[in-house]
Amino acid sequence: HMLHQAFPYLKITTNFDSLIETYAPHGEYVTVAYGYESEKLDSLFTLRLEKNALLKIHGGFADMKSIVLSAGQYQNLYGDAKRYDANAALPGFLRRVFTNCQVVFIGCSLETDRTIMILEDTPVKPRHYAVMKLPKTDRETTLLKRRLKGLGLCTIFVKEYHQIQDLLAALAHPPGMAAEVSLPRLGPFVGRVKELETIGKNLESGGVQTITGRLYRIDGAGGVGKTALA
């Protein structure tokens, strides 16, 4: 229940069970896709912004033919016997997620597997997070933090598993937003008509899709008016 409250849009799992979709909020439909359904992955990436969606990478018990267990099935799914083919549908989808979304890993060992290979090979990505059980010794903790930092992951340690529920509760009910900051009114802005027109066109069709909307970047030398343009 709390997983849906904390993450109301896209969830990704390697589990075969149907618990996530079964325990959706009352009356809410969960769009479920499997890793082999390449035609669904693009629409799933769009749906993640507005609907409760679930990607079951390795299939689910509700559709036995979707389950991936054998080496041959892994090869078909990832396009390679040992690693992955970046042009295959599932690796391409995961790469888009790692590039455009912030991901929170919960209940994952994060040992070397194909998903971690894709994450490791994604050159530009936002900060991702991993919720991990605190190791027994300081040395183990240091080694784990160092390894996960190399993957671009910020580690959140819990001593007891019930603390994950506390974390989900905090994500489901974040504190209220701070009051708006009052900015001084800018004076007349001149000399950037062409740039304003270009930005206007880009706002209609461009940008990078993110969880909260679309992201745009305005580049330029210092003092040319980037803030006022924005």
C-alpha positions as CSV (number, residue, x, y, z in Angstrom):
1,H,0.0,0.0,0.0
2,M,2.7,2.5,1.0
3,L,4.8,1.8,-2.1
4,H,1.9,3.1,-4.3
5,Q,1.5,6.2,-2.0
6,A,5.2,7.0,-2.1
7,F,5.7,6.2,-5.9
8,P,2.3,6.7,-7.6
9,Y,3.7,6.5,-11.1
10,L,6.3,4.1,-12.5
11,K,7.6,1.1,-10.5
12,I,10.0,-1.5,-11.8
13,T,10.5,-5.0,-10.4
14,T,12.2,-8.3,-11.2
15,N,9.8,-10.1,-8.9
16,F,7.3,-12.6,-10.5
17,D,4.6,-12.2,-7.9
18,S,1.5,-10.0,-8.3
19,L,1.6,-8.2,-4.9
20,I,2.4,-4.7,-6.2
21,E,-0.6,-4.6,-8.7
22,T,-2.9,-6.5,-6.2
23,Y,-2.4,-3.9,-3.5
24,A,-2.9,-0.8,-5.5
25,P,-5.2,1.8,-3.9
26,H,-8.9,0.7,-4.1
27,G,-10.3,1.1,-7.5
28,E,-7.0,2.1,-9.1
29,Y,-5.9,0.3,-12.2
30,V,-2.2,-0.6,-12.6
31,T,-0.8,-0.7,-16.1
32,V,1.5,-3.7,-16.2
33,A,4.1,-4.5,-18.9
34,Y,6.7,-7.2,-19.2
35,G,10.3,-6.8,-20.3
36,Y,9.7,-8.6,-23.6
37,E,6.8,-6.4,-24.7
38,S,8.9,-3.9,-26.7
39,E,5.8,-2.2,-28.2
40,K,4.6,-1.3,-24.7
41,L,7.8,0.2,-23.3
42,D,7.6,3.6,-25.1
43,S,4.0,4.1,-23.9
44,L,5.0,3.0,-20.4
45,F,7.7,5.7,-20.3
46,T,5.0,8.3,-21.1
47,L,2.5,6.8,-18.7
48,R,5.0,7.0,-15.8
49,L,4.2,10.7,-15.5
50,E,0.5,10.4,-15.0
51,K,-0.7,6.9,-14.3
52,N,0.2,4.0,-12.0
53,A,2.4,1.8,-14.1
54,L,4.5,-1.3,-13.3
55,L,7.3,-2.9,-15.4
56,K,7.9,-6.5,-14.5
57,I,11.3,-6.9,-16.2
58,H,11.5,-10.7,-15.9
59,G,7.8,-11.5,-16.3
60,G,5.1,-12.5,-13.9
61,F,3.1,-15.5,-12.7
62,A,0.0,-14.1,-14.4
63,D,1.6,-14.7,-17.8
64,M,3.8,-17.8,-17.5
65,K,5.3,-17.3,-21.0
66,S,6.7,-13.9,-19.9
67,I,8.9,-15.4,-17.1
68,V,12.6,-15.2,-17.8
69,L,14.7,-17.9,-16.1
70,S,17.0,-19.6,-18.6
71,A,20.2,-18.3,-20.2
72,G,18.5,-18.4,-23.6
73,Q,15.6,-16.3,-22.3
74,Y,18.0,-13.7,-20.8
75,Q,19.9,-13.5,-24.1
76,N,16.6,-12.9,-26.0
77,L,15.5,-10.3,-23.6
78,Y,18.8,-8.3,-23.3
79,G,20.1,-9.1,-26.8
80,D,23.3,-10.6,-25.6
81,A,24.4,-13.8,-23.9
82,K,26.5,-12.2,-21.2
83,R,25.9,-8.4,-21.2
84,Y,23.3,-6.5,-23.2
85,D,22.7,-4.9,-26.5
86,A,22.1,-1.2,-26.1
87,N,19.8,-1.3,-29.2
88,A,17.6,-3.9,-27.7
89,A,14.2,-2.7,-26.4
90,L,14.5,-3.4,-22.7
91,P,18.1,-2.1,-22.2
92,G,17.2,1.0,-24.2
93,F,14.2,1.6,-22.0
94,L,16.2,1.2,-18.8
95,R,18.8,3.5,-20.1
96,R,16.1,6.2,-20.7
97,V,14.9,5.7,-17.2
98,F,18.3,6.0,-15.6
99,T,19.0,9.2,-17.7
100,N,15.7,11.0,-17.2
101,C,14.4,9.9,-13.9
102,Q,15.6,9.7,-10.3
103,V,15.4,6.0,-9.2
104,V,15.2,4.7,-5.7
105,F,16.3,1.1,-5.4
106,I,14.6,-0.8,-2.5
107,G,15.2,-4.4,-1.7
108,C,17.9,-4.9,-4.4
109,S,21.3,-6.5,-3.7
110,L,22.8,-4.3,-6.4
111,E,25.4,-6.9,-7.2
112,T,26.6,-7.2,-10.8
113,D,23.8,-8.1,-13.2
114,R,22.5,-6.7,-16.4
115,T,20.5,-3.9,-14.8
116,I,23.6,-2.7,-12.9
117,M,25.7,-3.0,-16.1
118,I,23.2,-0.6,-17.9
119,L,23.3,1.8,-14.9
120,E,27.1,1.7,-14.8
121,D,27.3,2.4,-18.6
122,T,24.8,5.3,-18.5
123,P,27.2,8.3,-18.9
124,V,24.9,11.2,-17.8
125,K,22.4,10.6,-15.0
126,P,20.8,12.3,-12.1
127,R,21.5,11.2,-8.6
128,H,19.9,7.9,-7.8
129,Y,19.3,6.3,-4.4
130,A,19.7,2.9,-2.8
131,V,18.0,1.9,0.5
132,M,20.3,-0.8,2.0
133,K,20.6,-2.7,5.2
134,L,23.4,-1.3,7.3
135,P,26.4,-3.8,7.2
136,K,27.7,-5.2,10.5
137,T,31.1,-3.6,10.4
138,D,32.4,-0.2,9.5
139,R,34.7,-1.7,6.9
140,E,31.8,-3.4,5.2
141,T,29.8,-0.2,5.2
142,T,32.7,1.8,3.7
143,L,33.3,-0.8,1.0
144,L,29.5,-0.9,0.1
145,K,29.2,3.0,0.0
146,R,32.3,3.1,-2.2
147,R,31.0,0.5,-4.6
148,L,27.5,2.1,-4.9
149,K,29.0,5.6,-5.2
150,G,30.9,4.3,-8.3
151,L,27.5,3.5,-9.7
152,G,26.2,7.0,-9.1
153,L,24.1,5.9,-6.1
154,C,23.6,7.8,-2.8
155,T,23.1,5.2,-0.1
156,I,20.4,5.4,2.6
157,F,21.1,2.9,5.3
158,V,18.5,1.3,7.6
159,K,19.2,-0.8,10.6
160,E,15.9,-2.6,10.6
161,Y,13.6,-3.4,7.7
162,H,10.6,-1.7,9.3
163,Q,12.5,1.6,8.8
164,I,11.8,1.2,5.0
165,Q,8.1,1.7,5.9
166,D,9.0,4.9,7.7
167,L,10.9,6.1,4.6
168,L,7.9,5.3,2.4
169,A,5.6,7.1,4.7
170,A,7.8,10.2,4.6
171,L,7.8,10.0,0.8
172,A,4.1,9.5,0.7
173,H,3.4,12.6,2.9
174,P,6.2,15.1,2.2
175,P,6.3,18.3,4.3
176,G,4.5,21.3,2.9
177,M,6.2,23.5,0.4
178,A,8.0,26.6,1.6
179,A,6.4,30.0,1.0
180,E,7.1,31.5,-2.4
181,V,10.2,33.8,-2.4
182,S,9.3,37.4,-3.5
183,L,11.7,38.4,-6.3
184,P,12.3,42.0,-7.3
185,R,10.5,43.0,-10.4
186,L,12.9,43.1,-13.4
187,G,13.2,46.1,-15.6
188,P,12.4,46.2,-19.3
189,F,14.2,43.4,-21.1
190,V,15.4,44.3,-24.6
191,G,17.7,43.0,-27.3
192,R,16.8,39.3,-27.0
193,V,13.8,39.0,-29.3
194,K,15.2,36.3,-31.5
195,E,16.2,34.2,-28.4
196,L,12.8,34.7,-26.9
197,E,11.2,33.4,-30.1
198,T,13.5,30.4,-30.2
199,I,12.7,29.5,-26.6
200,G,9.0,29.9,-27.3
201,K,9.2,27.4,-30.1
202,N,11.2,25.0,-28.0
203,L,8.7,25.2,-25.2
204,E,6.1,23.8,-27.6
205,S,8.0,20.8,-28.8
206,G,11.3,20.3,-27.0
207,G,12.8,19.6,-23.6
208,V,13.7,16.5,-21.7
209,Q,10.9,14.6,-20.1
210,T,11.2,14.3,-16.3
211,I,9.0,13.1,-13.5
212,T,7.8,16.6,-12.7
213,G,7.5,18.0,-16.2
214,R,9.9,19.0,-18.9
215,L,13.5,20.2,-18.4
216,Y,15.1,22.9,-20.5
217,R,18.6,24.4,-20.4
218,I,19.6,27.9,-21.5
219,D,23.3,28.2,-22.2
220,G,25.3,31.4,-22.7
221,A,28.1,33.5,-21.4
222,G,27.9,35.3,-18.1
223,G,25.8,38.5,-18.1
224,V,23.9,37.9,-21.4
225,G,20.5,37.6,-19.6
226,K,19.9,33.9,-19.1
227,T,18.0,34.4,-15.9
228,A,15.7,37.0,-17.4
229,L,15.2,34.9,-20.4
230,A,14.2,31.9,-18.2
